[in-house]
Amino acid sequence: MLAVATAAAQLRDKDQSSLYFSLIENALSTAAKEILHMMPEAPKYFSESQRASFDKGVTEGMTRGRIDTLLKLLSHRELRVTEDQRRRITTCTELAIVDSWLDRVLEVASVDELLG
């Protein structure tokens, strides 16, 4: 099915290929959709709304991974994280903010200093 989706998406008519790609994608299981989305060429066949959703998912995944890394670094540094601080960190959706915390996490003396 994934091979068919890739072949359909490569049609010359962009609107037609997007339609076929969407129809096939909707018929796939969740696991097959995840595999399809991991294919490097897949995003170029997405519609604008699919591409926006895909990009948002990638950014959310990167943010989540960096938050996990930040919390591990804080733990390894034995810096105490209060529940409020943990909530602030884990609910942050701005990749740039999380990146700024990661840039400074090895230099700060406290979590308050990091988040301040």
C-alpha positions in Angstrom: 0.0 0.0 0.0 2.9 2.4 0.8 4.4 1.7 -2.6 1.1 2.5 -4.2 0.8 5.8 -2.3 4.3 6.8 -3.4 3.6 5.9 -7.0 0.3 7.8 -7.0 1.9 10.8 -5.4 4.4 10.9 -8.3 1.8 11.6 -10.9 2.5 14.8 -13.0 -0.7 16.5 -12.1 -0.1 17.9 -8.6 -3.7 18.3 -7.7 -4.5 14.7 -8.8 -1.4 13.3 -7.0 -2.4 15.1 -3.8 -5.9 13.7 -4.0 -4.7 10.2 -4.6 -2.1 10.5 -1.8 -4.8 11.7 0.6 -7.2 9.0 -0.3 -4.6 6.3 0.1 -3.2 7.8 3.3 -6.7 7.8 4.8 -7.1 4.1 4.1 -3.8 3.2 5.9 -3.6 2.0 9.5 -2.0 4.3 12.1 1.3 2.4 12.0 1.4 2.5 8.1 0.7 6.3 8.2 3.6 6.8 10.6 5.9 4.8 8.2 4.6 6.8 5.2 5.2 10.1 7.0 8.8 9.0 7.8 9.6 8.6 4.1 11.8 11.5 3.1 9.8 12.2 -0.1 6.4 12.0 1.6 6.0 15.7 2.7 6.4 17.0 -0.8 3.1 15.2 -1.7 1.1 16.6 1.2 -1.5 19.3 0.7 -0.8 22.6 2.4 -2.9 21.7 5.5 -1.2 18.3 5.7 2.2 19.9 5.4 1.4 22.4 8.1 0.2 19.6 10.4 3.3 17.5 9.6 5.6 20.5 10.3 3.7 21.1 13.5 4.1 17.5 14.6 7.8 17.6 13.8 8.3 20.7 15.9 6.2 19.3 18.8 8.3 16.1 18.7 11.6 18.1 18.7 10.3 20.2 21.6 9.2 17.2 23.6 12.6 15.5 23.1 14.5 18.6 24.2 12.3 19.0 27.2 13.1 15.4 28.2 16.8 16.1 27.7 16.6 19.3 29.8 14.9 17.5 32.7 17.6 14.8 32.6 20.4 17.4 32.7 18.7 19.1 35.6 18.5 15.8 37.4 22.1 14.9 36.7 23.2 18.3 38.0 21.0 17.6 41.1 19.1 20.8 40.7 15.8 20.6 42.5 12.8 21.1 40.2 9.6 22.1 42.0 6.2 21.0 40.6 5.5 24.5 39.3 8.8 24.6 37.5 8.3 21.1 36.1 4.8 22.1 34.9 6.3 25.3 33.3 9.0 23.3 31.5 6.8 20.4 30.4 4.0 22.6 29.1 6.3 24.9 27.1 5.5 24.6 23.4 8.0 27.2 22.1 11.1 25.4 20.7 13.2 28.6 20.8 12.5 28.9 24.6 13.4 25.3 25.3 16.6 25.7 23.2 17.5 28.8 25.2 17.1 26.8 28.4 19.3 24.0 27.0 21.9 26.5 26.0 22.2 27.7 29.6 21.4 24.5 31.7 25.0 23.7 32.4 25.8 27.3 33.5 23.1 28.1 36.0 23.1 27.5 39.7 19.3 26.9 40.1 16.2 26.2 38.1 14.9 29.6 39.1 17.9 31.2 37.4 17.4 29.0 34.3 13.7 29.9 33.9 14.2 33.6 34.9 
